[in-house]
Amino acid sequence: MVDDLLLRTEGLSLRYPSGTLALDGLTVEVPRGSVGLVGANGAGKTTLLRLALGQLRPTAGTIEIVGRAVADDPIGVRAHIGFMPEHDCLPLDQTAADLVATLGELAGLPSRAARQRASEVLDLVGLDESRFRPIGGYSTGMRQRVKLAQAIVADPEVVLLDEPTAGLDPIGREEMLGLVGRLAGFGISTLVATHLLDDVQRVCDHVVMIDGGTLRHAGATEALVHRTGAVRVEVDEGATRLAQLLGAAGVDVAVIDDATLDVRIDGDDGRVLDLVRDGTDDLGLALHAMTTRRTSLDELFLEETR
Amino acid sequence: MSATGSPTGAVYDLGYRPYEGERGGRGASRAALVRVSIRRALGLRRSWRQKVLPWSLLAIATIPAVVNVGVKYVTRNTPLSNFELITFRDYVGVSTTLLLFVAIVGPDIVCPDRRHQVLPLIFARPLTGTDYVLAKVGALAAIVFGFSFLPQVVLFVGQMLVVPEGALEFVRHNAAVLWQVPAAVALFSLFWAALAVAISATTPRRVVAGVALLATVLVSGAVASAIVTAGGADPERLFESGSLWGLLSVIDLPLRMSDLVFLGHVDPASLVGGAEGAGIGVVLVYVAVVAGSFGYLIYRYRGEG
């Protein structure tokens, strides 16, 4: 049955023949859209992608991708999926136009339609002028675009992207993130596996965080970012005295410098903010600013995996 | 601009357009892989350099047939005393010149996929490792079949037109070759395609694979010949003095299978000629080589798809 879920796993485990446990009882549901799959190297991200593609059989549990149980038709499910691998995977003696058309044909498109689609998607990723040149002469950024183009040539329901910005310079990274961000607008869901949390924060509306093959967090990016928020307080010199006062009242405080401190507001922000206001008044400090400090995914990830 | 001044044309940014056309299933993906492999082998949609070799070899494989029937036609009124038309069985042997083609094209349709790590892209499509193996062997076998069969057609049609007894009589006398030629050429093509793809799958380097195939053929032939000769056979005239050691010669196997198709027994003037059980031996070793090649290939690509 096709439903609105991009990915659903239930007790998903995979142990490689070498004995390495890559995924350990992963249970998660994420809706269609742009989803970031976050984890350190070796966390199990690529393994999860290969399970979604039906290239690996789980040791235990089930996995569904875009509403289809992979176990029911592990080969046929790939007709609905585009895949952009992390590593170099392009034949250097072929042109981008030929390669993308070929891979479109292998996905089941008629030959003429595949050539037409290849032309369109290469235009879309900005390779209209150079698509008839051998890939061997392309820059890293251009090769990443070819990899993205081949992933969407057959108009899949979802594209699995494994570290799409790996090896790119800042400009190339911006361009790639821009392209990935546009896919949702084309009706193509994305599952972006990366260890670059900033990328996820930029283009994904949901995050799945895994570590050591187990789930650490799953939810909307915004909710995760806000969940452990804090207030940054800027005062005249005397932040340390304010911190001592707040600490005595049981508030979690981190002094950044003599004029700045972060105050945690977990779940009881009204009381804490009143304490900050009253504390600065009692100490005769000038309160310059109180701003909500959005915890980055990096901090959250470190906290969750610590 | 129109007379009213309003624009008559506009440029649209079409952006991304979903595909709503026809989609094939797994069968279409398999057929596409065969098609793509054939295109690559023949240099189609590639530069002219990649086209030179396959088409030159097709020409080389066909020339003897054209010359043979051409000479017969030119001398039809004054027949040459020592001129004989090439037999269809012999022409399967002429096709062995295609071994060079197989040694170059076999690695070319397999090795780059591994060398450039393209396999993850291929197996992200609805294809399995077995599909890949069958497509690669099938593509190469189809080309070798075509390149071996076409000269036979030239030979048949040419002889039909130049023989003094007339075309209809020629066809009546040679009706058997209408199944023998396709059968022998199919066995020949399957053998070389399976072996070439299997050897190519052992390495990501095309040169290494090509040299390995040629070395296998040449060394096995030399070793078999040496052993048979050492056993007392006259190398100049292996008439009924060959031995089953001749089965070691890889290059001879498809030709001896061709003997079985055309003659019903192996050619006595061969390394296995006259040996007890030579026919059965040829069939068994042929099947072992082809089955072994497929077995290795399926094992090699078992985890890919």
Contacts between the chains, C-beta under 8 A, distances in Angstrom:
chain1	res1	chain2	res2	distance
A	53	B	123	8.0
A	53	B	124	5.9
A	55	B	123	6.3
A	55	B	124	8.0
A	55	B	304	7.8
A	55	B	305	7.0
A	75	B	26	6.4
A	75	B	126	5.0
A	75	B	127	7.3
A	75	B	128	6.0
A	75	B	305	7.0
A	76	B	25	7.5
A	76	B	26	6.6
A	76	B	126	5.7
A	78	B	124	6.0
A	78	B	125	5.9
A	78	B	126	4.8
A	79	B	23	7.2
A	79	B	25	7.7
A	79	B	125	8.0
A	79	B	126	5.2
A	81	B	124	7.1
A	82	B	124	7.5
A	83	B	120	7.3
A	83	B	121	7.4
A	83	B	124	3.7
A	85	B	120	4.8
A	85	B	121	7.0
A	85	B	124	7.9
A	87	B	117	6.3
A	88	B	116	7.4
A	88	B	117	6.2
A	89	B	116	6.9
A	89	B	117	4.7
A	89	B	118	5.7
A	89	B	120	5.6
A	89	B	121	5.4
A	90	B	116	6.4
A	90	B	118	7.2
A	91	B	112	5.4
A	91	B	113	7.7
A	91	B	116	4.5
A	91	B	118	5.6
A	92	B	116	6.3
A	93	B	112	7.2
A	98	B	45	6.0
A	102	B	32	8.0
A	102	B	36	5.2
A	103	B	121	5.9
A	103	B	122	7.7
A	103	B	125	7.0
A	105	B	32	4.0
A	105	B	35	7.2
A	105	B	36	6.5
A	106	B	29	5.4
A	106	B	32	5.1
A	106	B	33	6.0
A	106	B	36	7.1
A	106	B	122	6.3
A	106	B	125	4.3
A	106	B	127	6.6
A	107	B	29	6.8
A	107	B	125	5.0
A	107	B	126	7.4
A	108	B	23	4.8
A	108	B	24	4.2
A	108	B	25	6.6
A	108	B	26	7.9
A	108	B	28	4.7
A	108	B	29	5.4
A	108	B	32	7.5
A	108	B	125	7.7
A	108	B	126	6.8
A	109	B	19	7.2
A	109	B	21	7.4
A	109	B	22	7.9
A	109	B	23	6.6
A	109	B	24	7.6
A	110	B	21	7.2
A	110	B	22	5.8
A	110	B	24	7.3
A	110	B	28	8.0
A	111	B	32	7.6
A	111	B	35	7.4
A	113	B	19	7.2
A	113	B	21	5.1
A	113	B	22	7.2
A	117	B	19	6.1
A	120	B	14	7.7
A	120	B	16	7.7
A	120	B	17	6.6
A	121	B	16	7.7
A	124	B	15	7.1
A	124	B	16	5.8
A	150	B	121	6.3
A	152	B	16	7.9
A	154	B	19	6.8
A	154	B	23	7.8
A	155	B	18	5.3
A	155	B	19	3.8
A	182	B	16	7.7
A	185	B	16	8.0
A	186	B	15	7.6
A	186	B	16	4.1
A	186	B	18	7.3
A	187	B	18	6.4
